[in-house]
Amino acid sequence: MPFTGKATYDGGAALPELVDDVSDLVGLISPFDTPLLDAIGSPRYSAKSTRHEWFEDKLNPNFSLINNGAGYNSAATSWVVDSGAAFRVGDIIKPEGSNEVLQVTAIATNTLTVTRGYGGSTAAAVVDNQKVSVIGHAALEGEDAPAAAYQNRVRKENLSQIFTESVMISGSLDAVGLHAVEREFDYQVIQRLRELLRSLEQSVINGFKASSSGEGSASVRRTMGGLLQFISGAGAVVQDASAAALDETTLNTALRACWENGGRPGAIVCNGFQKRKISTFNQSGRHYEPESTVLRNLVDVYESDFGVQRVILSRWVPADKVLLLDLDKIQVLPLQGRSFFVKPLAESGDFRKAQIIGEYTLECVNAGDGGHGVITNLATA
């Protein structure tokens, strides 16, 4: 569904729409397409405040990493890990890349006491930062209930940003039109609305909210954070390509990282250069019927081991980046009552004047936990 700028429940015949009923005979070359907004679609609800907040939650972790620079030999029964809270006494655990199975017999903060070679498996050395996963917990018959374990929900926020343009034409021009445009005022409104939608998509991708006093004031402009700002920092899937060209290995490594964190990106969003790179994947295996007069050389849907991703071409994504997005976890929300609208302004002379206004924010859930990803620093030539 194309992005309308309105919350879903706002639409319908009962409310006025900005209808493009002008016969557009003027050549327009400036780009104004908003493919990402169209893919995201209309939001399910409106933002209720200029500071839009949501909560994120996750399951208790079931793994941690060895935290000892020298690692441990095959006889060590005391292991220090990054987070002992991921384990319980009685857990059956297994180091990644090892055939050994162990049992946790005691926990002191981040130090595990373990039984090596559990069940007849072969004990083996482990190294620093090796992943140790819980296979399952084994409870004692008749034992008391374990202590409750839970994750605190995390409050996330973004700010609304005001997008506005003005239209003003003389009374004479409004009466006679110009250059085959019969209704100049309506034509100018449509052009300014296209510019605002273009600006909104650019802000959704590249926007940055202020680190302090973000709420704005009469002298401080309020800005919203975009996808690239949210998909950053510790825990986010950010893959640095080190100026290498995009290939399937790089793409699948990033998709796998999202998947391992529980994410399921369904869209790959990129600019023209990286889209051509994706369209050359598997080029050597393509076959064309000799009688066909159509040569197809593109990839619009990429089916990977980690799901099916729609490839979205957007000129507003930086040339060296590729976004991996779960569109179900992204919404572009209007502030309630502030979807794009035309506000007539007072006329103090022989002219007609109006202001086009809209106020929007981005909701991007689980961006810092692997729900989305970004490949950055790709070759662009």
C-alpha positions in Angstrom: 0.0 0.0 0.0 1.5 3.4 -1.0 2.4 5.7 1.9 -0.4 8.2 2.4 0.9 10.1 5.4 -2.2 9.3 7.4 -2.7 6.8 10.1 -4.9 3.9 8.8 -7.9 4.9 10.8 -7.7 8.5 9.6 -8.3 7.6 5.9 -11.7 7.4 4.2 -14.1 9.4 2.2 -15.2 11.4 5.3 -11.9 13.3 5.5 -10.5 15.7 2.9 -7.5 14.4 0.9 -4.9 16.2 -1.2 -6.1 15.0 -4.6 -3.8 15.4 -7.5 -6.4 16.3 -10.1 -4.2 18.8 -12.0 -3.4 18.0 -15.6 0.4 18.0 -15.3 1.7 19.0 -18.6 4.9 20.4 -17.2 8.0 18.2 -17.6 9.2 17.1 -14.2 12.7 15.6 -13.9 13.5 16.1 -10.2 13.2 12.8 -8.3 10.4 12.7 -5.7 9.8 8.9 -5.4 9.5 7.5 -1.8 9.9 3.7 -2.2 10.7 3.0 1.4 7.7 4.9 2.7 5.5 3.0 0.2 6.9 -0.3 1.3 6.4 0.6 5.0 2.8 1.6 4.3 0.4 3.7 6.4 0.9 3.5 10.2 -1.5 1.7 12.4 -1.9 4.6 14.8 -0.8 8.2 15.3 1.8 9.4 17.8 0.2 11.0 20.8 3.1 13.3 21.8 6.1 15.1 20.2 8.2 12.6 22.2 7.0 9.2 21.0 7.9 6.3 23.2 7.7 2.5 23.0 9.0 -0.5 25.0 11.2 -3.3 23.9 11.5 -6.7 25.6 13.5 -9.9 25.0 13.8 -13.4 26.4 16.3 -14.3 29.0 19.7 -15.1 27.4 20.6 -18.7 27.0 24.4 -18.3 26.3 27.4 -16.3 27.4 31.1 -16.1 26.4 34.2 -17.4 28.1 35.9 -14.4 29.9 39.5 -15.5 30.4 42.3 -14.4 28.2 44.1 -17.7 28.5 41.0 -19.9 28.1 40.7 -23.2 30.0 42.3 -26.6 29.6 40.3 -29.8 29.5 40.6 -30.3 33.2 39.5 -26.9 34.5 36.2 -27.0 36.4 35.8 -23.3 37.2 35.0 -21.0 34.3 34.5 -17.3 34.3 31.9 -16.0 31.8 30.7 -12.6 30.8 27.3 -13.1 32.4 26.6 -15.8 35.0 22.9 -14.8 35.0 22.4 -16.7 31.7 22.9 -20.0 33.6 21.2 -22.0 36.4 22.5 -24.8 38.6 21.6 -28.0 36.7 22.0 -26.6 33.2 23.4 -28.8 30.6 25.8 -26.6 28.5 27.9 -26.9 25.4 30.8 -24.7 24.1 30.4 -23.7 20.4 32.6 -25.8 18.1 33.2 -28.4 20.7 31.7 -31.9 21.2 32.0 -31.7 25.0 28.9 -31.4 27.1 29.1 -30.1 30.7 26.8 -29.6 33.7 26.7 -26.5 35.9 26.9 -27.5 39.5 27.4 -24.1 41.2 27.3 -20.4 40.2 29.0 -17.5 42.0 28.2 -14.3 40.2 30.0 -14.9 36.8 32.0 -18.0 37.8 30.6 -21.4 36.9 31.5 -24.6 38.6 31.1 -27.4 36.0 31.3 -31.1 35.6 33.6 -31.9 32.6 32.8 -34.5 30.0 29.2 -35.0 31.1 27.5 -38.2 29.8 30.8 -39.6 28.6 31.5 -36.7 26.2 35.2 -35.9 25.6 36.5 -32.9 27.6 38.3 -30.3 25.5 40.0 -26.9 26.0 38.1 -23.7 25.4 39.4 -20.2 24.5 38.6 -16.7 25.5 35.3 -15.3 24.0 34.1 -18.9 23.0 30.3 -19.1 23.1 28.8 -21.4 25.7 25.1 -22.2 25.2 22.5 -23.8 27.4 21.2 -27.0 25.9 18.5 -27.3 28.5 17.9 -27.2 32.3 17.5 -30.4 34.3 15.4 -29.9 37.4 15.6 -32.2 40.5 12.5 -34.2 41.2 10.5 -32.6 44.0 12.7 -29.5 44.2 11.3 -26.0 45.0 10.5 -23.5 42.2 13.6 -21.7 40.9 14.1 -18.0 41.5 12.2 -15.8 39.0 14.3 -14.6 36.1 13.1 -11.9 33.8 14.3 -9.0 31.6 13.4 -5.4 32.3 11.6 -3.8 29.4 13.6 -1.0 27.8 12.0 2.4 27.0 12.9 3.7 23.5 11.9 7.1 22.1 12.0 9.3 19.1 10.9 12.9 18.5 8.5 14.3 16.0 9.8 16.6 13.3 7.8 19.3 11.6 7.9 19.4 7.8 6.5 22.6 6.1 6.5 24.5 2.9 4.5 27.6 1.7 2.7 28.4 -1.5 1.8 32.0 -2.6 0.6 33.1 -6.0 -0.9 36.4 -7.3 -4.6 36.8 -7.9 -4.0 37.2 -11.6 -2.0 34.0 -11.9 -4.6 32.1 -9.9 -7.3 33.3 -12.3 -5.6 32.6 -15.7 -3.1 29.8 -15.1 0.2 29.6 -16.8 2.0 27.2 -19.1 -0.9 24.8 -19.7 -1.6 24.6 -16.0 -5.2 25.6 -15.4 -5.1 25.6 -11.6 -1.7 27.0 -10.6 -2.4 27.1 -6.9 -3.3 23.4 -6.8 -0.3 22.6 -9.0 2.1 24.4 -6.6 0.5 22.6 -3.6 1.1 19.2 -5.2 4.7 20.1 -6.0 5.5 21.3 -2.5 3.8 18.1 -1.1 6.1 16.0 -3.2 9.1 17.8 -1.9 7.9 17.3 1.7 7.3 13.5 1.2 10.8 13.3 -0.3 12.2 15.1 2.7 10.3 12.8 5.0 11.8 9.7 3.4 15.3 11.2 3.6 14.8 11.9 7.3 13.4 8.4 7.9 16.7 7.0 6.5 19.3 9.6 7.4 17.7 11.7 10.1 19.4 12.4 13.4 17.9 13.5 16.7 19.7 15.8 19.0 21.7 14.3 21.9 20.4 16.9 24.3 17.4 19.2 24.5 15.8 17.2 21.7 12.3 18.3 22.6 13.0 21.6 20.9 11.8 25.1 21.7 11.0 28.4 20.1 14.7 28.7 19.1 15.7 25.0 18.9 14.4 22.9 16.0 13.1 19.4 16.9 14.5 16.6 14.7 13.7 12.9 14.5 16.2 10.0 14.4 16.4 7.9 11.3 17.1 4.3 10.6 20.9 4.7 10.4 21.0 6.4 13.8 18.8 3.6 15.4 20.8 0.8 13.8 24.0 1.6 15.5 25.9 1.0 18.8 26.5 -2.1 20.9 24.1 -4.9 20.1 23.2 -3.6 16.6 24.1 -5.6 13.5 26.5 -3.2 11.8 28.8 -4.9 9.3 31.8 -3.0 8.1 32.7 -4.1 4.5 36.1 -2.4 4.7 35.6 -0.8 1.3 35.1 -4.2 -0.4 32.5 -4.7 -3.1 29.1 -6.1 -2.1 28.8 -9.8 -2.7 26.6 -12.7 -1.5 29.0 -13.7 1.3 28.9 -10.2 2.7 25.1 -10.0 2.4 24.5 -13.4 4.0 26.9 -12.7 6.8 24.8 -9.7 7.8 21.5 -11.6 7.4 22.9 -14.4 9.5 23.9 -12.0 12.2 20.3 -10.6 12.3 18.9 -14.1 12.4 21.2 -15.2 15.2 19.9 -12.3 17.3 16.3 -13.3 16.5 15.7 -10.8 13.7 14.0 -11.7 10.4 14.7 -8.9 7.9 12.3 -9.0 4.9 13.6 -6.1 2.9 17.0 -5.1 1.5 17.1 -1.3 0.8 19.9 0.1 -1.2 20.8 2.7 -3.8 21.4 2.2 -7.5 25.0 1.1 -7.3 24.5 -1.6 -4.7 21.2 -2.7 -6.5 23.3 -3.4 -9.6 25.7 -5.5 -7.4 22.8 -7.5 -6.1 21.4 -8.0 -9.6 24.7 -9.6 -10.7 24.4 -12.3 -8.0 24.2 -15.7 -9.9 24.6 -13.9 -13.2 26.7 -16.8 -14.6 23.8 -19.2 -14.0 21.2 -17.3 -16.0 19.8 -18.7 -19.2 17.8 -16.9 -21.9 15.5 -18.3 -24.5 16.9 -17.7 -28.0 13.6 -16.6 -29.3 13.0 -14.1 -26.5 13.3 -10.4 -27.3 13.5 -9.3 -23.7 16.7 -9.4 -21.7 16.1 -9.4 -17.9 19.0 -8.7 -15.7 17.7 -7.8 -12.2 16.9 -9.2 -8.8 13.8 -7.9 -7.1 13.5 -10.7 -4.5 16.4 -12.4 -2.8 15.7 -15.8 -1.2 18.4 -16.6 1.3 18.9 -19.3 4.0 17.5 -16.7 6.4 14.3 -15.8 4.7 13.0 -14.0 1.6 14.0 -10.4 1.2 12.4 -7.9 -1.1 15.0 -5.7 -2.7 13.9 -2.0 -2.6 15.7 0.5 -4.7 15.9 3.9 -3.0 18.0 6.8 -4.2 18.0 8.2 -0.7 20.2 5.4 0.9 23.9 6.4 1.1 25.9 4.9 -1.7 28.1 2.9 0.6 25.3 1.3 2.7 22.7 -1.4 2.5 19.9 -1.6 5.0 18.4 -4.9 6.1 15.0 -4.2 7.5 12.0 -6.0 9.1 9.3 -3.7 7.9 6.8 -5.1 10.4 8.8 -3.4 13.1 8.9 0.0 11.5 6.3 2.7 11.3 6.3 6.3 10.2 3.8 8.0 12.4 2.0 11.3 12.1 1.5 13.3 15.3 -2.2 13.0 15.9 -4.1 15.6 13.8 -0.8 16.6 12.0 -0.8 14.4 8.9 0.2 16.5 5.9 -2.5 19.2 5.4 -2.9 22.6 3.6 -3.6 25.5 5.9 -4.9 28.7 4.2 -3.2 31.8 5.4 -4.6 35.3 5.8 -4.6 37.4 2.7 -3.5 41.0 3.1 -3.3 41.8 -0.6 -4.0 40.5 -4.1 -2.6 37.1 -3.6 -3.5 33.6 -2.4 -1.3 32.0 0.3 -1.2 28.7 2.1 1.2 26.6 4.2 1.6 22.8 3.9 2.4 21.2 7.3 3.0 17.7 8.6 4.6 16.4 11.7 6.0 12.9 11.8 8.3 10.5 13.7 9.9 7.1 13.2 9.2 4.1 15.3 11.9 1.5 14.8 11.6 -1.5 17.1 14.5 -3.7 18.1 17.0 -1.8 16.0 19.7 -2.1 18.6 19.1 -5.9 19.2 19.6 -7.3 15.7 16.0 -6.9 14.5 17.5 -4.9 11.6 21.0 -4.5 10.2 23.2 -2.4 8.0 26.2 -3.1 5.8 28.4 -0.1 5.7 31.6 1.1 4.1 31.0 -0.7 0.8 32.8 0.0 -2.4 31.0 2.6 -4.6 33.0 2.4 -7.8 
